Amino acid sequence: MSIFKDILSTLRVGPLNVRGILVVTPLTEIPGIAAADALDAGDAMGTVGMNDKDVYGNPLPKRGWIVGAKLVDPDDDTLSATVHVYSGRIPGTTSDSALAHTAVDALFWITSIPFPVTTDVGAAKVAEANNVDSLYYSPTRTIWWQFSTAGTPTIAAGLMPRVQFFIVAGGE
């Protein structure tokens, strides 16, 4: 089932009739990954990334509901990863080091979205997480994120993995 069908069905389920605008972030490259980097399980994969605009260049909502995410690896590596999402700027962990976010970082934590399995679509691998169901408030209209590995991927030289978020706007 596509992520859009899941989102629409999620909006119509339950005692609450949630109405809002679906906001989609650009497919954003994971920053700070060194080419040909061999990562260990639990390592940071790249440095901290951020999104503050949707695909049309509009600011993200201050209040929202993260309902899904997509991981696209155009270089066809086999990735098993988790993206950790925050409502405030975090310093993050250097890529290829054990992920070590602090207690202060945890105050801004929104959610951790796992991508345990990617699907091979030929020259790329893709994964999506549906029904994430995480509310957030970000006064700066920005979400920050960092990936960690669950497996031991080697990121080949070439095109880097990218992430995209699907948010139902909650106002402002």
Backbone bond lengths (Angstrom), bond angles and torsions (degrees), N, CA, C in turn:
res aa  C-N    CA-C-N  psi(-1)  N-CA   C-N-CA  omega(-1)  CA-C   N-CA-C  phi
1 M - - - 1.445 - - 1.522 108.70 -
2 S 1.325 116.51 140.70 1.460 118.54 -178.19 1.523 110.79 -74.52
3 I 1.310 115.06 158.11 1.457 119.97 -179.25 1.521 110.92 -62.97
4 F 1.353 117.54 -32.91 1.456 120.13 -179.74 1.527 111.50 -67.70
5 K 1.335 117.88 -39.86 1.463 120.72 176.56 1.519 110.40 -64.75
6 D 1.331 117.24 -41.77 1.464 120.77 177.49 1.522 111.39 -61.16
7 I 1.322 115.94 -42.06 1.463 119.77 -179.20 1.523 109.88 -65.05
8 L 1.314 116.78 -46.75 1.459 119.79 -179.61 1.515 111.65 -62.29
9 S 1.332 117.53 -41.75 1.465 119.12 179.33 1.529 110.32 -68.66
10 T 1.323 118.07 -34.40 1.456 121.33 177.89 1.529 110.64 -63.81
11 L 1.330 116.55 -37.46 1.455 120.45 -178.56 1.526 112.38 -68.94
12 R 1.327 117.65 -21.28 1.462 121.12 -176.11 1.525 113.23 -103.39
13 V 1.316 117.85 1.09 1.454 121.53 -174.81 1.520 110.49 -98.85
14 G 1.303 116.58 146.59 1.459 121.37 173.57 1.511 112.92 92.49
15 P 1.335 115.65 178.22 1.456 120.19 -176.22 1.526 113.56 -72.12
16 L 1.326 117.48 -19.44 1.459 120.55 -179.83 1.516 109.74 -96.26
17 N 1.305 116.82 136.39 1.454 121.01 174.81 1.524 106.65 -100.28
18 V 1.305 116.53 92.68 1.461 121.89 -176.52 1.522 108.99 -78.67
19 R 1.315 115.84 127.23 1.455 120.31 176.16 1.518 107.79 -121.84
20 G 1.271 115.41 136.21 1.452 119.06 179.52 1.511 109.61 -175.37
21 I 1.289 115.92 172.39 1.453 122.12 179.58 1.521 108.19 -95.29
22 L 1.319 116.09 133.24 1.459 120.13 176.27 1.519 108.48 -77.46
23 V 1.321 115.83 123.02 1.461 122.86 179.66 1.529 107.11 -110.08
24 V 1.319 116.17 130.55 1.465 121.68 -178.94 1.524 108.18 -119.79
25 T 1.337 116.48 127.08 1.465 119.89 177.78 1.535 109.05 -81.36
26 P 1.318 117.59 160.59 1.468 119.32 173.95 1.530 110.68 -63.69
27 L 1.306 116.56 156.93 1.460 122.07 172.29 1.529 105.64 -72.66
28 T 1.342 116.02 104.83 1.468 122.53 -168.01 1.520 111.00 -105.65
29 E 1.330 116.10 128.97 1.470 120.89 178.87 1.521 110.72 -64.18
30 I 1.318 116.00 137.24 1.463 120.92 174.58 1.525 107.07 -70.92
31 P 1.346 118.34 118.83 1.464 119.79 -175.14 1.531 112.60 -79.35
32 G 1.322 115.61 156.55 1.461 121.50 167.49 1.509 117.48 79.22
33 I 1.340 118.37 14.66 1.466 119.62 177.29 1.526 108.06 -88.81
34 A 1.318 116.80 126.56 1.470 120.59 176.61 1.529 108.71 -80.26
35 A 1.319 116.28 135.87 1.464 120.64 177.65 1.526 109.93 -61.11
36 A 1.308 116.34 143.07 1.470 124.70 179.63 1.524 111.91 63.56
37 D 1.339 116.10 26.55 1.458 121.88 -179.65 1.529 109.84 -81.23
38 A 1.334 116.95 124.55 1.466 122.21 176.16 1.523 107.79 -94.81
39 L 1.325 116.85 111.96 1.461 121.92 -175.94 1.520 111.13 -98.16
40 D 1.325 116.37 150.81 1.461 122.63 174.69 1.524 108.92 -98.07
41 A 1.316 117.31 160.38 1.460 121.21 175.70 1.518 109.16 -60.09
42 G 1.328 116.81 133.77 1.458 121.32 -179.29 1.513 114.63 88.85
43 D 1.327 117.47 -2.97 1.467 120.75 177.99 1.523 111.13 -76.05
44 A 1.332 115.38 153.34 1.457 120.63 167.79 1.522 107.02 -69.39
45 M 1.331 115.97 134.78 1.466 120.97 177.55 1.522 106.10 -109.86
46 G 1.325 115.67 96.05 1.450 121.13 -174.97 1.519 110.49 89.02
47 T 1.323 115.08 -179.41 1.459 121.48 177.79 1.533 108.81 -102.29
48 V 1.323 117.46 -169.16 1.466 121.41 -177.02 1.531 110.32 -72.93
49 G 1.318 114.69 130.52 1.458 121.58 173.94 1.516 109.41 -109.13
50 M 1.332 115.98 170.78 1.458 118.97 179.54 1.516 110.23 -152.94
51 N 1.314 114.33 156.04 1.461 121.56 171.84 1.520 107.54 -133.29
52 D 1.334 116.06 131.66 1.457 120.76 175.25 1.525 112.28 -130.39
53 K 1.330 116.60 2.57 1.464 121.78 -179.55 1.529 109.42 -136.47
54 D 1.333 115.01 157.23 1.455 119.72 173.61 1.532 109.12 -90.79
55 V 1.315 117.38 -175.71 1.469 120.44 -176.92 1.525 112.83 -65.20
56 Y 1.335 117.81 -16.82 1.460 121.54 179.08 1.525 112.73 -96.77
57 G 1.338 117.31 -0.61 1.453 121.10 -179.30 1.519 113.88 89.87
58 N 1.338 117.40 6.07 1.464 121.06 177.41 1.525 109.64 -81.83
59 P 1.342 117.62 149.59 1.469 119.65 177.81 1.528 111.10 -63.06
60 L 1.328 116.33 148.57 1.461 120.18 174.08 1.527 108.82 -67.60
61 P 1.322 117.50 155.66 1.460 119.09 177.37 1.529 111.01 -69.65
62 K 1.341 116.31 149.62 1.470 120.15 175.15 1.530 109.99 -65.70
63 R 1.337 115.19 -38.90 1.461 121.53 179.38 1.505 107.90 -115.07
64 G 1.323 116.10 135.29 1.450 118.66 179.55 1.509 112.43 -159.98
65 W 1.297 113.43 178.15 1.448 123.10 -178.13 1.522 105.98 -131.84
66 I 1.315 117.75 105.29 1.470 120.65 177.59 1.525 106.66 -73.04
67 V 1.324 115.36 117.61 1.465 120.05 -175.92 1.529 113.04 -110.29
68 G 1.326 117.00 -12.97 1.458 118.91 179.59 1.516 111.93 -170.19
69 A 1.326 114.58 168.16 1.468 121.33 178.06 1.522 108.20 -153.66
70 K 1.312 114.38 156.69 1.462 121.60 -179.40 1.522 108.71 -131.02
71 L 1.317 117.08 140.26 1.462 123.42 174.18 1.526 107.37 -119.73
72 V 1.322 116.21 125.82 1.465 121.53 179.48 1.512 108.13 -124.38
73 D 1.334 116.28 125.74 1.456 121.26 176.30 1.518 108.93 -115.28
74 P 1.341 117.69 94.95 1.459 120.42 -177.43 1.531 113.54 -71.50
75 D 1.333 117.48 -4.44 1.465 120.74 179.10 1.526 111.62 -99.04
76 D 1.346 117.34 1.28 1.462 123.09 171.71 1.527 114.28 67.10
77 D 1.360 117.21 30.49 1.465 120.05 173.35 1.529 108.27 -78.49
78 T 1.296 117.75 157.90 1.460 120.75 174.71 1.514 107.77 -92.95
79 L 1.333 115.91 109.66 1.457 121.11 -175.33 1.519 110.83 -113.37
80 S 1.300 116.11 138.75 1.455 123.89 167.36 1.515 103.90 -130.32
81 A 1.330 115.95 108.09 1.462 119.16 -169.11 1.521 111.11 -144.36
82 T 1.325 114.79 166.31 1.460 122.86 175.99 1.518 107.70 -130.41
83 V 1.335 116.10 136.78 1.462 119.88 173.94 1.534 107.69 -104.06
84 H 1.331 115.29 127.52 1.457 123.03 179.96 1.532 106.50 -101.29
85 V 1.335 116.59 123.17 1.464 121.86 -171.16 1.526 109.97 -112.26
86 Y 1.348 115.79 138.12 1.466 122.67 -174.97 1.529 110.72 -132.76
87 S 1.339 116.42 151.99 1.460 121.91 178.20 1.529 112.18 -94.65
88 G 1.310 117.68 -4.87 1.461 122.54 177.82 1.514 109.95 -132.30
89 R 1.319 115.78 158.54 1.468 120.59 -179.06 1.531 109.52 -65.21
90 I 1.325 115.09 132.49 1.463 121.28 176.56 1.525 108.17 -121.09
91 P 1.343 117.95 150.57 1.464 118.74 178.59 1.525 112.06 -71.77
92 G 1.334 116.55 -29.84 1.460 120.32 178.78 1.511 113.09 74.80
93 T 1.314 113.58 -174.19 1.459 122.95 -177.26 1.521 108.17 -119.70
94 T 1.315 117.58 144.60 1.458 122.05 176.24 1.526 109.70 -62.57
95 S 1.322 116.17 138.28 1.464 120.50 178.48 1.525 110.51 -56.34
96 D 1.321 116.39 143.07 1.462 124.65 178.86 1.537 112.30 71.68
97 S 1.347 116.41 19.53 1.469 121.99 171.40 1.520 106.71 -118.30
98 A 1.319 116.98 156.91 1.462 120.10 178.44 1.524 109.26 -59.08
99 L 1.335 116.31 129.36 1.457 120.73 179.98 1.525 109.05 -58.35
100 A 1.329 117.56 128.11 1.465 121.10 -175.84 1.520 109.68 -145.85
101 H 1.331 115.87 69.26 1.458 118.86 175.38 1.525 108.59 -75.02
102 T 1.329 116.58 150.02 1.459 122.01 -172.13 1.533 112.32 -91.84
103 A 1.326 115.04 172.77 1.466 120.91 175.26 1.528 110.35 -63.32
104 V 1.320 117.64 -34.35 1.467 121.02 176.74 1.527 109.66 -66.84
105 D 1.338 117.83 -41.42 1.465 120.89 176.56 1.523 110.16 -57.64
106 A 1.316 116.95 -38.60 1.465 121.87 -177.14 1.523 112.39 -61.62
107 L 1.331 117.24 -24.32 1.458 119.96 177.90 1.530 111.86 -65.69
108 F 1.327 116.97 -22.55 1.459 122.49 179.70 1.531 113.10 -101.45
109 W 1.326 117.32 -0.92 1.459 121.65 -173.95 1.525 110.83 -63.49
110 I 1.337 116.18 132.60 1.465 122.40 175.41 1.519 109.46 -103.09
111 T 1.335 116.35 -53.62 1.456 120.58 -176.04 1.520 109.71 -166.39
112 S 1.317 115.25 163.56 1.471 122.38 169.63 1.516 106.30 -122.70
113 I 1.321 116.21 122.56 1.461 121.84 -174.49 1.524 108.89 -109.91
114 P 1.334 117.84 113.44 1.466 119.70 179.97 1.533 111.68 -84.23
115 F 1.312 114.39 143.97 1.460 123.46 169.85 1.526 105.88 -121.46
116 P 1.345 118.39 78.89 1.465 120.45 -171.69 1.531 114.07 -70.95
117 V 1.318 116.88 -26.70 1.463 120.68 -176.24 1.518 109.17 -138.26
118 T 1.322 116.39 135.99 1.460 120.25 173.15 1.519 108.85 -105.64
119 T 1.316 115.45 154.06 1.458 122.28 178.70 1.517 108.54 -104.94
120 D 1.324 116.39 131.06 1.457 121.51 179.10 1.525 108.46 -80.94
121 V 1.325 116.62 121.35 1.467 121.31 178.40 1.530 110.42 -115.59
122 G 1.320 116.31 32.74 1.463 121.56 179.65 1.506 110.40 104.96
123 A 1.328 116.01 -103.59 1.466 120.44 -177.11 1.529 112.70 -90.60
124 A 1.326 117.40 9.93 1.464 121.23 -179.70 1.529 109.08 -148.63
125 K 1.326 115.27 166.23 1.466 121.14 173.15 1.524 107.55 -124.85
126 V 1.343 115.61 143.37 1.452 121.31 -176.74 1.523 110.19 -135.12
127 A 1.328 116.23 157.65 1.464 121.99 174.46 1.514 107.51 -153.81
128 E 1.337 115.43 151.02 1.453 118.68 173.65 1.516 110.02 -138.46
129 A 1.318 114.07 148.75 1.458 121.30 177.13 1.523 106.77 -116.05
130 N 1.321 115.81 118.87 1.459 121.56 179.95 1.520 109.86 -105.59
131 N 1.312 116.21 160.41 1.466 122.02 177.30 1.530 112.48 56.12
132 V 1.324 116.49 44.92 1.461 120.89 179.43 1.529 110.38 -65.94
133 D 1.329 117.58 -44.66 1.462 122.61 169.55 1.528 113.54 62.06
134 S 1.348 117.80 52.76 1.467 121.62 -179.87 1.524 111.08 -124.78
135 L 1.324 115.82 117.24 1.459 121.65 176.73 1.524 110.05 -79.86
136 Y 1.334 115.84 148.92 1.460 118.32 176.38 1.520 110.40 -147.05
137 Y 1.320 115.11 161.61 1.463 123.85 169.41 1.523 107.05 -134.57
138 S 1.322 115.86 125.64 1.460 121.09 178.23 1.524 108.43 -134.11
139 P 1.341 117.82 104.58 1.458 119.96 -177.79 1.526 113.68 -59.83
140 T 1.329 117.11 -23.61 1.471 120.54 179.70 1.523 112.56 -91.80
141 R 1.357 117.04 1.65 1.474 122.16 -179.41 1.531 111.74 61.26
142 T 1.316 115.95 33.58 1.465 121.41 -176.71 1.514 109.50 -131.60
143 I 1.322 115.83 141.33 1.460 120.09 168.71 1.527 107.46 -116.53
144 W 1.324 115.19 135.82 1.467 122.27 176.93 1.515 107.29 -108.38
145 W 1.317 116.70 151.56 1.458 119.98 -177.48 1.523 110.59 -153.87
146 Q 1.343 114.06 155.71 1.456 120.84 173.44 1.517 108.08 -145.84
147 F 1.311 115.58 142.19 1.460 121.74 179.51 1.517 110.90 -92.64
148 S 1.323 115.41 150.45 1.467 121.90 167.58 1.524 107.08 -130.47
149 T 1.317 115.35 155.24 1.462 120.25 -178.17 1.526 110.45 -93.20
150 A 1.322 114.65 147.93 1.462 120.53 171.86 1.525 109.07 -105.51
151 G 1.314 115.62 -23.59 1.459 121.14 178.29 1.517 110.11 -111.23
152 T 1.328 115.83 -153.47 1.466 121.12 -178.82 1.531 109.57 -127.92
153 P 1.334 117.02 67.10 1.468 118.59 -177.26 1.521 112.58 -76.57
154 T 1.321 115.08 154.04 1.455 122.08 167.10 1.518 105.60 -112.63
155 I 1.311 116.30 117.10 1.461 121.34 -178.62 1.523 107.81 -82.11
156 A 1.318 115.53 113.66 1.467 120.73 -177.02 1.521 110.50 -71.45
157 A 1.320 114.85 159.84 1.461 119.76 174.18 1.520 107.85 -66.36
158 G 1.286 116.75 145.41 1.460 119.51 179.51 1.511 111.24 126.10
159 L 1.314 116.05 -137.27 1.452 121.72 -175.41 1.528 111.21 -76.17
160 M 1.317 116.62 134.28 1.465 122.14 -177.36 1.529 111.01 -92.12
161 P 1.343 116.99 154.90 1.460 120.60 177.86 1.531 111.44 -63.82
162 R 1.331 114.52 155.11 1.468 121.32 -178.05 1.524 109.77 -133.93
163 V 1.336 115.51 155.31 1.462 121.47 179.88 1.531 109.27 -129.55
164 Q 1.330 114.72 150.63 1.463 121.85 177.90 1.531 108.13 -140.51
165 F 1.337 116.71 140.56 1.464 121.59 -179.24 1.514 110.67 -115.96
166 F 1.340 115.66 147.75 1.453 123.41 177.17 1.525 107.30 -118.10
167 I 1.333 116.02 121.63 1.464 122.92 -171.69 1.519 109.11 -128.79
168 V 1.317 116.99 134.98 1.455 121.27 169.27 1.525 106.29 -93.16
169 A 1.340 115.89 120.19 1.457 120.89 -177.67 1.519 110.23 -65.65
170 G 1.331 115.70 134.84 1.449 121.19 179.81 1.513 112.92 -109.50
171 G 1.282 118.15 12.70 1.465 121.99 178.89 1.509 111.86 120.72
172 E 1.316 115.26 160.82 1.470 124.84 -177.93 1.496 110.80 54.80
